[in-house]
Amino acid sequence: MKIIIQTFGQIRSITKEQYIELELDEKSTVAQAIKHFTEKFGPDVQKLLYHEGKFRDFYTVMVNKNSIMSEIINTYVLSEGDEISLIPFVAGGM
């Protein structure tokens, strides 16, 4: 099945693309899609998304514009045409 990953910030700087299409096995999870994505784009993307093998919780993961908790990325099953957005938290203030 085909899904789309939408990138922002440093990840987009590395991939040079806002939208990346991935081909995955049917019933793949969000975690499997992100793993496939990091394998495609290499260690720089992997370092941004993972620390000591765990997904960094300062990224918001959205599927079809709905936020999902990082705790369920291992069990959330994707469907054909789903779009995953990887949005880094932005800090700021005055």
Secondary structure, DSSP 8 states (H G I E B T S, - for coil): -EEEEEE-HHHHHHH--SEEEEE--TT-BHHHHHHHHHHHH-HHHHHHHEETTEE-TTEEEEETTEEE-GGGTTT-B--TT-EEEEEE------
